[in-house]
Structures are given as C-alpha cells and as structure tokens.
Amino acid sequence: MKHSPYDGSSKPFTIGLVQLDPERWIEPDDALEFYLEEKARLLASMRESIFLAETGTEAAQGELLNVLTGYLPNRFPALYRREGDAMVVGKRRVPLAGDAALVTAGSLIQDDLAIMERKGGDWRLAAAYVAFPSSWSLAEKFGRAMHEIHAPVPGFGQGTRNAELITRMFDNLSPGRFVERFNWAINVDGALHLPKSKSEQADAEAVSLSEDGTFIRIERQTLRKLPETGAIVFTIRIYSDPLAALRSRPDAAALARSFVTQLNELTLPQAAYKGLVSKREALIAALLAIAG
C-alpha cells in the first residue's frame, strides 16, 4: 500500500493540490507489466470506450509523448530504453509511431492520461486514454468543461468557489510546476477497470463487508502544463488493495482510526456520491477492529 491519503493528509471533497517534485512525476513499480497487459487487452476489446481525442489535439498529444520518452529512460534506465523508433519497457517493445500519440504514451506507463485544453473560456477534456476509470465513463466526460465534469461532485459544480479556484489554478499553473492530489474510494471489486457509477441514494440500505472482499482504491493524480502547447496533462494512477492489507502496515491502528474520522466527517450527500451510505457502518466496524 504505497499511498494512504485517508491518513488525514488529503481531505475528501477538497481540491487538495500539493507541490510535486518532477522526479516523482511517474511511479512505475513491480506491477508495471500487469498494468500494461491489462491496458493492451482493454484497448483491443473496447478502444472507443477508453480512448477519445478531438481533432486538433495532435500537437498536445505529440508533445506529451516526446516529454515522456525523454523522461522515462532518463529517470528509470533499468526499466526504459530507447531503441530507434521504439521504447523498450522491460521485455516489451512499444513502437513510437503508428498509433495516436496519446495511446502510445499511455502504453508506456501504468497511469491513465487526460489532456485538458483551454477552449471557449473553459478548460475542456480534449483527449484521454483512460483504461482504469473510477466509477465514470469517458464518453460522459469527453469534451466537457471542468465544472461540467465535476457537476455530480458535492461542492464542485458550476458557480461554486471550488470550480472558480480550479479554473484559476489551471490558468496560473506554470510549465515548471508539477502538482499532485489523491482520491480514495471503497469498492467490493478490486478490478482496475471500473466504469460503473458507485453513487447511491441517501436511503440506501446497509450491507455487510469482509476485509478480504473490500478494496481500498487510491487514485493519484498529477497535473502539469506542457510548455509548447499550453495544454494541461493529468496522469491518473490507480492503486487497489484489499482492506485486509491494512493490517500489514506498522501504522495500521493509526491509519484505521484516521480513516474512521474521515468516514464520520462525510456529509450524507458526500457519502452517497462515494457509494458509502450502505457501507459506512460496516466499514467503520472493520476499521475499528483493525485499530484494536
């Protein structure tokens, strides 16, 4: 369990952007091959569901690919090696031409990728390769402004202070500044590809949970502005672990208690959006058992 934003360091339903060392932009790990295999499988079986790009985004896609192919072998020489018109990733050889640049870029890393461009006064989702959505579909969000994308999120719709702050931050983000933020969710499925909405009604009935059958899904997002095109790139990395894995942490008790605090602080609309109305009581009980 690499990240634990439920430790109090990242509050739910806040913008929560913090400065990021560019050296930590991408975080490949031992599961790299598994993620890339899963991406390749999904791309072959449902390409139009996980990759969409507006005409005119080719320059931003190409710039992102160029940035990545420079960064990866320099930062992770044991994992990435440039060979002519291809990148060698472990035992995998990825051609750098022949497909959309964003698809190629996403085929090099575990993260999903989204490109936002300033159009008509708004930052819009202009291109994306999202193999591992967290309870949303690309078709629903594609081409929309940020305030439209966030409309279902309590406190982030059009006209809210959060929506205005996000636009201002996007406008003012300099190419040399990287930022990151985290989300967490609770699922009863540990799969990476989860497009089905988890939201519930406020009167959803309580359910029981088991530690092994309950998964903590962490979403690590990074943002950077490309210097040439001015597009903003989101990387979205998914980590999914069974709740039982929390027990192996030396700080398990403190993490569990902090998690309980965050769960108790969620308003009813927030809990419904996260699909936790039915799970909150059982999840708190499981966390208190871990806390001892």
Beta strands, then each sheet from edge to edge (+ up, - down):
strand 1: 18-20
strand 2: 51-53
strand 3: 80-83
strand 4: 86-89
strand 5: 92-95
strand 6: 112-119
strand 7: 122-129
strand 8: 178-187
strand 9: 215-225
strand 10: 232-242
sheet 1: 1+ 8- 9+ 10- 6+ 7- 2+
sheet 2: 3+ 4- 5+
end
